Amino acid sequence: MNRILRILTAFFVISTIGISLSYAETIWDKRQKASQGIGEKQESIESASSQEKSTSPIPLDEIIIPNQYGSIIETHEGTNGKLIIHIQDAHANYEAQKNIAGIVEILILDHNLELILREGGSTNANFSHLRSMASLDARKKAADKLLMDATIAGEDYLEISSDYPMVFQGIEDRALYDENRGALWEMDKFKDAASEYVNKLILAADSIKAKLYNQDLLALDKDRKDYENEDADLLAYYKSLYAIMQKRNIDTAGFPNFSNLIKINELEQKIDFTKINDKTATDEENAVYDEYQASLRKLNVSKLFKEEPLIENKIQEAVSENSDQKTLYRISKALSIMDKMLNVKLVPEEYSYFLENKTDFDAQKWSDFLKKKSNELGLDLKVSEDYYAVKDNMPTIEKFYATAGERDNVFIKKSEERMKKDNIESAILIAGGFHTPNLTQLLTEKDYSYIVISPKVLTKTDDNIYRQTLKRTWLPEK
């Protein structure tokens, strides 16, 4: 075992997949847990009695992922006769990678899928030739240690520790990938100074909120912080948003998935599942359960998350009483997003907000406003004016996220080329969760059927290991 471990370590240290933009910690983990919970409920209800004939090469309802590995969080029936099964990569998280290996194994065994498309390389480099170096047991032990160290990914673990037929294809453009990774290296040069400045302003903003915000804005701010600090789960946070919306008569009609989740929770409280399971429920109770099932089927988790920031903004607009409150809210939101941008913990909706509201991300204006309000309110806060740490480096920050988005188009192009070459209709695509919304949009435009699978993640990702894995070198060309 020691020999195979030394050989594999030497090989992988210079060849591990590099930039894999998952959500890392914070909201990513919370959304993973919420997605899995909803996915498990959706999988447990009965299938619709009548469905249109599937055009997917594998009927979508026949793809079942055991709850121990993860959950299906989104499906789409396309018309071009091709299917992409997208597994969200929670990079550098041992539990998630082990579960990704389990998901891939299920897809191989149940549906004979062999082609695995993945970010981090552009060739068909693989490690099947290492299988002859040791016994299966020795390979499993060696691969497990490398997986725990985040030296390899879940699909690599499965290839080393099994004899399943597996074909890999990197779906990157080398130049674009290097540009993306280079921007991350540049970000690391100023990240600490910029993060320190941002966090000082967050503390100053919190002090000013106590004096400037009204009760509803304070409640909204507290509920968001409780959610981000893991003092409240996603459902609890959404219920608090709903309570404010009811209090202020804010229409929820534009947020169908949010409204549906609230409805599902309310219906759930009325259902005696024991009676449903043992067939002793009354007609009225069965009717409530049928409504519950129908609501669960309609719930789209990915679209639910897209509605979240829109709801927060609508509430803020409704409860803010003056321009200072609105400005402070927008500055606080920009500071929170900038902190996540610097630490590569951004969710797609936050990046979209950044693109749509770039004028809110003027670091000097943050300092100027907070300093002015501190003086007016008699707080005498020492507001940092080291705005240059962010302002001077915005081009690098923007470049990193812009090139990450550009890679999505390459992913789809390279995937199509390989599937056409192999003359196959279905494949697995493993990429970080940050890429999911754009990838699914591109697949929809090209009429692909797709399934998004979120691996089960209950343990936190080590920030240091995660960031180092983002900067590892390119997969070797073969």
C-alpha positions as CSV (number, residue, x, y, z in Angstrom):
1,M,0.0,0.0,0.0
2,N,2.8,2.4,0.8
3,R,4.4,1.9,-2.6
4,I,1.2,2.6,-4.5
5,L,0.5,5.6,-2.2
6,R,4.0,7.1,-3.0
7,I,3.5,6.6,-6.7
8,L,0.0,8.1,-6.7
9,T,1.0,11.0,-4.5
10,A,4.0,11.9,-6.8
11,F,1.7,11.7,-9.8
12,F,-1.2,13.6,-8.4
13,V,0.7,16.4,-6.7
14,I,1.6,17.8,-10.1
15,S,-1.7,16.9,-11.9
16,T,-4.6,17.6,-9.6
17,I,-7.6,19.5,-11.1
18,G,-7.3,23.2,-10.4
19,I,-9.9,25.8,-10.3
20,S,-13.3,24.3,-9.4
21,L,-15.7,27.1,-8.4
22,S,-18.1,25.6,-5.9
23,Y,-19.7,27.8,-3.4
24,A,-17.2,26.8,-0.7
25,E,-18.5,27.6,2.8
26,T,-21.5,29.6,4.2
27,I,-24.5,29.8,1.9
28,W,-23.3,26.9,-0.3
29,D,-23.5,24.5,2.7
30,K,-26.9,25.8,3.8
31,R,-28.3,25.5,0.3
32,Q,-26.9,22.0,0.0
33,K,-28.7,21.0,3.1
34,A,-31.9,22.7,2.1
35,S,-31.7,21.2,-1.4
36,Q,-31.2,17.7,-0.1
37,G,-34.1,18.0,2.3
38,I,-36.4,19.2,-0.5
39,G,-35.0,16.7,-2.9
40,E,-35.7,13.8,-0.5
41,K,-39.3,15.0,-0.1
42,Q,-39.8,15.2,-3.8
43,E,-38.3,11.8,-4.4
44,S,-40.5,10.3,-1.7
45,I,-43.9,11.4,-3.2
46,E,-45.7,9.4,-5.8
47,S,-44.9,10.1,-9.5
48,A,-47.5,12.0,-11.5
49,S,-50.1,9.5,-12.8
50,S,-49.7,10.7,-16.3
51,Q,-46.6,12.1,-17.9
52,E,-45.7,13.0,-21.4
53,K,-43.4,10.6,-23.3
54,S,-39.8,11.4,-22.4
55,T,-37.5,12.6,-25.1
56,S,-34.4,12.1,-22.9
57,P,-32.3,9.0,-23.8
58,I,-32.7,8.0,-20.2
59,P,-36.2,8.8,-18.8
60,L,-35.5,11.4,-16.1
61,D,-37.7,9.7,-13.5
62,E,-35.7,6.6,-13.8
63,I,-32.5,8.3,-12.5
64,I,-32.6,7.8,-8.8
65,I,-29.8,8.9,-6.4
66,P,-29.8,7.3,-2.9
67,N,-30.2,9.9,-0.2
68,Q,-26.9,8.8,1.4
69,Y,-25.1,10.3,-1.6
70,G,-27.1,13.4,-2.5
71,S,-30.2,14.7,-4.1
72,I,-31.6,15.6,-7.5
73,I,-32.4,19.4,-7.2
74,E,-33.4,20.2,-10.7
75,T,-34.6,18.5,-13.9
76,H,-35.4,19.7,-17.4
77,E,-36.9,17.8,-20.3
78,G,-35.3,18.9,-23.5
79,T,-36.1,18.0,-27.1
80,N,-32.8,17.2,-28.8
81,G,-32.6,13.6,-27.5
82,K,-29.4,14.2,-25.4
83,L,-28.9,14.3,-21.6
84,I,-26.4,15.9,-19.4
85,I,-26.2,14.8,-15.7
86,H,-24.5,17.7,-13.9
87,I,-23.0,16.9,-10.5
88,Q,-22.2,20.0,-8.5
89,D,-18.6,19.8,-7.2
90,A,-18.1,20.9,-3.6
91,H,-14.3,21.0,-4.1
92,A,-11.9,20.0,-1.3
93,N,-14.7,18.6,0.9
94,Y,-13.9,14.9,1.7
95,E,-17.5,14.0,2.4
96,A,-18.8,15.6,-0.8
97,Q,-16.1,14.0,-2.9
98,K,-16.8,10.6,-1.5
99,N,-20.5,11.1,-2.2
100,I,-19.7,12.2,-5.8
101,A,-17.8,8.9,-6.2
102,G,-21.0,7.2,-5.0
103,I,-23.2,9.1,-7.4
104,V,-21.0,8.3,-10.4
105,E,-20.9,4.7,-9.4
106,I,-24.7,4.5,-9.3
107,L,-24.9,6.2,-12.7
108,I,-22.5,3.7,-14.1
109,L,-24.2,0.6,-12.6
110,D,-27.8,1.7,-13.3
111,H,-27.4,3.4,-16.7
112,N,-24.1,2.3,-18.1
113,L,-22.7,5.8,-18.2
114,E,-19.0,6.0,-18.9
115,L,-18.1,9.5,-20.1
116,I,-17.3,12.0,-17.4
117,L,-16.8,15.6,-18.5
118,R,-15.0,17.7,-16.0
119,E,-13.4,21.1,-15.5
120,G,-9.7,21.5,-14.9
121,G,-8.2,20.0,-18.0
122,S,-8.7,19.8,-21.8
123,T,-7.6,16.3,-22.7
124,N,-8.8,12.7,-22.0
125,A,-6.1,12.3,-19.3
126,N,-7.0,9.5,-16.9
127,F,-5.4,7.2,-14.3
128,S,-6.7,3.8,-15.4
129,H,-3.2,2.6,-16.1
130,L,-2.5,2.9,-12.3
131,R,-4.9,0.1,-11.6
132,S,-2.3,-2.5,-12.5
133,M,0.1,-1.2,-9.9
134,A,-1.5,-2.8,-6.8
135,S,-4.4,-4.8,-5.5
136,L,-7.9,-3.3,-5.3
137,D,-7.7,-3.1,-1.5
138,A,-4.3,-1.2,-1.6
139,R,-5.7,1.1,-4.3
140,K,-8.7,1.9,-2.2
141,K,-6.6,2.8,0.9
142,A,-4.2,4.9,-1.1
143,A,-7.0,6.7,-3.0
144,D,-8.9,7.4,0.3
145,K,-5.9,9.1,1.8
146,L,-5.4,11.2,-1.3
147,L,-9.0,12.1,-1.3
148,M,-8.9,13.1,2.3
149,D,-5.9,15.4,1.5
150,A,-7.9,16.9,-1.4
151,T,-5.2,15.8,-3.7
152,I,-7.7,14.0,-6.0
153,A,-11.4,14.4,-6.7
154,G,-14.3,11.9,-6.2
155,E,-14.3,10.7,-9.8
156,D,-10.5,10.0,-9.6
157,Y,-11.1,8.1,-6.3
158,L,-13.7,5.9,-8.0
159,E,-11.4,5.2,-11.0
160,I,-8.5,4.2,-8.8
161,S,-10.5,2.2,-6.3
162,S,-12.6,0.2,-8.8
163,D,-12.5,-1.5,-12.2
164,Y,-15.5,0.2,-13.7
165,P,-15.2,1.4,-17.3
166,M,-14.7,5.1,-17.1
167,V,-13.8,7.7,-19.8
168,F,-12.7,11.2,-18.9
169,Q,-12.7,14.4,-20.9
170,G,-11.4,17.8,-19.7
171,I,-13.7,20.5,-21.0
172,E,-11.5,23.6,-20.5
173,D,-9.8,26.0,-22.8
174,R,-6.2,26.1,-21.6
175,A,-5.6,29.8,-22.2
176,L,-8.9,30.8,-20.5
177,Y,-8.2,28.5,-17.6
178,D,-4.8,29.9,-17.0
179,E,-6.2,33.4,-17.2
180,N,-8.7,32.5,-14.5
181,R,-6.2,30.9,-12.3
182,G,-3.7,33.8,-12.8
183,A,-6.4,36.2,-11.6
184,L,-6.8,34.1,-8.5
185,W,-3.1,34.3,-7.7
186,E,-3.2,38.0,-8.2
187,M,-6.2,38.3,-5.8
188,D,-4.2,36.5,-3.1
189,K,-1.7,39.3,-3.1
190,F,-4.2,41.8,-1.8
191,K,-7.0,39.6,-0.4
192,D,-6.0,40.0,3.3
193,A,-5.7,43.8,3.1
194,A,-8.9,44.1,1.2
195,S,-10.8,41.7,3.5
196,E,-9.5,43.6,6.5
197,Y,-10.8,46.9,5.1
198,V,-14.2,45.4,4.2
199,N,-14.7,43.8,7.6
200,K,-13.9,47.0,9.4
201,L,-16.5,48.8,7.3
202,I,-19.0,46.0,8.0
203,L,-18.5,46.6,11.8
204,A,-19.0,50.3,11.3
205,A,-22.1,49.8,9.2
206,D,-23.6,47.5,11.9
207,S,-23.1,50.3,14.5
208,I,-24.8,52.8,12.3
209,K,-27.7,50.5,11.5
210,A,-28.6,50.4,15.2
211,K,-29.1,54.2,15.1
212,L,-30.4,54.6,11.5
213,Y,-32.6,51.5,10.7
214,N,-36.2,51.2,11.7
215,Q,-37.5,48.0,13.4
216,D,-38.4,46.1,10.2
217,L,-35.0,46.8,8.7
218,L,-33.3,45.7,11.9
219,A,-35.4,42.5,11.8
220,L,-34.5,41.9,8.2
221,D,-30.8,42.4,8.9
222,K,-30.8,40.2,12.0
223,D,-32.7,37.4,10.2
224,R,-30.1,37.5,7.4
225,K,-27.2,37.4,9.8
226,D,-28.8,34.5,11.8
227,Y,-29.1,32.6,8.5
228,E,-25.6,33.2,7.4
229,N,-24.2,32.4,10.9
230,E,-26.1,29.1,11.0
231,D,-28.4,30.2,13.8
232,A,-31.3,29.7,11.5
233,D,-31.9,27.3,8.6
234,L,-33.2,28.3,5.2
235,L,-36.8,27.5,6.0
236,A,-36.7,29.6,9.2
237,Y,-35.2,32.5,7.3
238,Y,-37.8,32.3,4.5
239,K,-40.6,32.2,7.1
240,S,-39.2,35.3,8.7
241,L,-39.2,37.1,5.2
242,Y,-42.7,35.9,4.7
243,A,-43.8,37.3,8.0
244,I,-42.5,40.8,7.1
245,M,-44.1,40.6,3.7
246,Q,-47.5,39.8,5.3
247,K,-47.1,42.6,7.9
248,R,-46.3,45.1,5.1
249,N,-48.8,43.7,2.6
250,I,-46.1,42.9,0.1
251,D,-47.3,40.8,-2.8
252,T,-45.7,37.4,-3.2
253,A,-47.2,36.7,-6.6
254,G,-43.9,37.3,-8.4
255,F,-42.1,34.7,-6.4
256,P,-43.9,31.4,-7.2
257,N,-41.2,29.0,-5.7
258,F,-40.9,31.1,-2.5
259,S,-44.7,31.1,-2.1
260,N,-44.8,27.4,-2.9
261,L,-42.2,26.6,-0.2
262,I,-44.2,28.5,2.4
263,K,-47.4,26.7,1.3
264,I,-45.6,23.3,1.5
265,N,-44.5,24.0,5.0
266,E,-48.0,25.0,6.0
267,L,-49.6,21.9,4.5
268,E,-47.0,19.7,6.1
269,Q,-48.1,20.9,9.5
270,K,-51.7,19.7,8.7
271,I,-50.7,16.2,7.5
272,D,-50.6,13.1,9.7
273,F,-48.1,11.0,7.7
274,T,-48.8,7.9,9.8
275,K,-52.4,7.9,8.6
276,I,-51.4,8.6,5.0
277,N,-48.9,5.6,5.1
278,D,-51.3,3.1,6.8
279,K,-54.2,4.2,4.5
280,T,-56.5,5.4,7.4
281,A,-56.6,9.1,6.4
282,T,-60.0,10.7,5.7
283,D,-60.9,12.0,2.3
284,E,-60.3,15.5,3.5
285,E,-56.8,14.5,4.9
286,N,-56.0,12.8,1.6
287,A,-57.0,15.9,-0.3
288,V,-54.5,18.0,1.8
289,Y,-51.8,15.4,1.1
290,D,-52.6,15.5,-2.7
291,E,-52.2,19.3,-2.6
292,Y,-49.0,18.8,-0.7
293,Q,-47.7,16.4,-3.4
294,A,-48.6,18.7,-6.2
295,S,-46.9,21.6,-4.6
296,L,-43.7,19.6,-4.0
297,R,-43.6,18.6,-7.7
298,K,-43.9,22.2,-8.8
299,L,-41.1,23.4,-6.5
300,N,-37.9,24.3,-8.4
301,V,-35.0,24.7,-6.0
302,S,-32.6,26.5,-8.3
303,K,-35.3,29.1,-9.2
304,L,-36.2,29.4,-5.5
305,F,-32.6,30.6,-4.8
306,K,-32.8,33.1,-7.7
307,E,-35.9,34.6,-6.1
308,E,-34.3,35.1,-2.7
309,P,-32.3,38.3,-3.4
310,L,-35.3,39.8,-5.3
311,I,-37.5,39.2,-2.2
312,E,-34.9,40.8,0.1
313,N,-34.7,43.9,-2.2
314,K,-38.5,44.2,-2.4
315,I,-38.8,44.1,1.3
316,Q,-36.1,46.6,1.8
317,E,-37.7,49.0,-0.7
318,A,-41.0,48.6,1.1
319,V,-39.8,49.1,4.7
320,S,-37.1,51.8,4.1
321,E,-38.3,55.3,5.1
322,N,-35.6,57.5,3.7
323,S,-32.7,57.7,1.4
324,D,-30.1,57.1,4.1
325,Q,-31.6,53.8,5.1
326,K,-31.7,52.7,1.5
327,T,-28.1,53.8,0.9
328,L,-26.9,52.0,4.1
329,Y,-28.7,48.8,3.0
330,R,-27.1,48.9,-0.4
331,I,-23.6,49.5,1.0
332,S,-24.1,46.7,3.5
333,K,-25.1,44.3,0.8
334,A,-22.2,45.4,-1.4
335,L,-19.8,44.9,1.6
336,S,-21.2,41.4,2.2
337,I,-20.8,40.4,-1.4
338,M,-17.3,41.9,-1.7
339,D,-16.2,39.9,1.3
340,K,-17.4,36.7,-0.4
341,M,-15.9,37.7,-3.7
342,L,-12.5,38.1,-2.1
343,N,-12.8,34.8,-0.4
344,V,-14.3,32.9,-3.4
345,K,-17.5,32.2,-1.5
346,L,-19.9,33.9,-3.9
347,V,-23.2,32.4,-5.0
348,P,-24.4,33.1,-8.6
349,E,-27.3,35.4,-7.5
350,E,-24.8,37.6,-5.7
351,Y,-22.5,37.8,-8.7
352,S,-25.5,38.8,-10.8
353,Y,-26.3,41.5,-8.3
354,F,-22.7,42.8,-8.6
355,L,-22.9,42.9,-12.4
356,E,-26.3,44.8,-12.3
357,N,-25.2,47.2,-9.5
358,K,-21.5,48.0,-10.1
359,T,-22.0,51.6,-9.0
360,D,-22.7,50.3,-5.5
361,F,-19.2,48.8,-5.4
362,D,-17.2,52.0,-5.1
363,A,-15.0,51.4,-2.0
364,Q,-14.3,55.1,-1.5
365,K,-18.0,56.0,-1.4
366,W,-18.5,53.3,1.3
367,S,-16.0,55.0,3.6
368,D,-17.3,58.5,2.8
369,F,-20.9,57.6,3.6
370,L,-20.2,55.7,6.8
371,K,-17.8,58.4,8.1
372,K,-20.4,61.1,7.4
373,K,-23.2,59.2,9.1
374,S,-21.0,58.3,12.1
375,N,-20.3,62.0,12.6
376,E,-23.9,63.0,12.1
377,L,-25.1,60.4,14.6
378,G,-22.4,61.3,17.2
379,L,-21.0,57.8,17.1
380,D,-17.3,58.9,16.6
381,L,-16.5,55.6,14.8
382,K,-13.0,55.1,13.4
383,V,-14.1,54.4,9.8
384,S,-11.2,52.9,7.8
385,E,-10.2,54.9,4.7
386,D,-7.9,52.2,3.2
387,Y,-10.3,52.0,0.3
388,Y,-7.5,51.6,-2.2
389,A,-7.1,47.9,-1.1
390,V,-10.4,47.3,-2.9
391,K,-10.7,50.2,-5.4
392,D,-7.3,49.7,-7.0
393,N,-7.8,45.9,-7.4
394,M,-11.3,45.8,-8.8
395,P,-10.1,45.0,-12.3
396,T,-8.4,41.8,-11.0
397,I,-11.5,40.8,-9.0
398,E,-13.8,41.4,-12.0
399,K,-11.4,39.5,-14.3
400,F,-11.4,36.4,-12.1
401,Y,-15.2,36.1,-12.0
402,A,-15.7,37.2,-15.7
403,T,-13.3,34.5,-16.9
404,A,-15.0,31.9,-14.7
405,G,-18.3,32.7,-16.4
406,E,-16.6,32.6,-19.9
407,R,-15.5,29.0,-19.1
408,D,-19.1,27.9,-19.0
409,N,-19.5,28.4,-22.8
410,V,-16.4,26.4,-23.3
411,F,-17.7,23.6,-21.1
412,I,-20.8,23.2,-23.2
413,K,-18.8,23.4,-26.5
414,K,-16.2,20.8,-25.5
415,S,-18.9,18.5,-24.0
416,E,-20.8,18.6,-27.3
417,E,-17.7,17.8,-29.3
418,R,-16.8,14.8,-27.2
419,M,-20.3,13.4,-27.1
420,K,-20.5,13.7,-30.9
421,K,-17.1,12.1,-31.3
422,D,-18.1,9.1,-29.1
423,N,-21.6,9.1,-30.7
424,I,-23.3,9.0,-27.3
425,E,-26.4,10.7,-26.0
426,S,-25.8,10.9,-22.3
427,A,-22.9,12.0,-20.2
428,I,-21.9,13.1,-16.7
429,L,-20.6,16.7,-16.2
430,I,-18.8,17.6,-13.0
431,A,-18.3,21.3,-12.3
432,G,-18.5,23.6,-9.3
433,G,-21.9,24.8,-8.2
434,F,-21.1,28.4,-9.1
435,H,-21.3,27.3,-12.8
436,T,-24.7,25.6,-12.4
437,P,-27.1,28.5,-13.3
438,N,-25.3,29.5,-16.4
439,L,-24.7,25.9,-17.5
440,T,-28.4,24.9,-17.2
441,Q,-29.4,28.1,-19.1
442,L,-27.0,27.2,-21.9
443,L,-28.3,23.6,-21.9
444,T,-31.9,24.8,-22.0
445,E,-31.1,27.0,-25.0
446,K,-29.6,24.0,-26.8
447,D,-32.6,21.9,-26.0
448,Y,-30.7,19.4,-23.8
449,S,-32.4,17.4,-21.1
450,Y,-30.5,17.8,-17.9
451,I,-30.5,16.8,-14.2
452,V,-28.6,18.6,-11.5
453,I,-27.4,16.5,-8.6
454,S,-26.2,18.0,-5.4
455,P,-23.9,15.8,-3.3
456,K,-24.6,15.4,0.3
457,V,-22.5,17.7,2.4
458,L,-22.9,17.9,6.2
459,T,-19.3,18.8,7.1
460,K,-17.6,22.1,6.5
461,T,-14.9,22.7,3.9
462,D,-11.5,23.7,5.2
463,D,-10.9,27.2,3.8
464,N,-7.1,26.9,3.5
465,I,-7.3,23.5,1.7
466,Y,-10.1,24.8,-0.6
467,R,-8.2,27.9,-1.7
468,Q,-5.0,25.9,-2.3
469,T,-6.8,23.4,-4.5
470,L,-8.1,26.3,-6.6
471,K,-4.6,27.2,-7.6
472,R,-3.1,23.7,-8.4
473,T,-1.7,23.0,-11.7
474,W,-3.2,21.8,-14.9
475,L,-4.0,18.2,-15.6
476,P,-1.1,16.7,-17.7
477,E,-1.6,16.6,-21.4
478,K,-1.6,13.0,-22.8
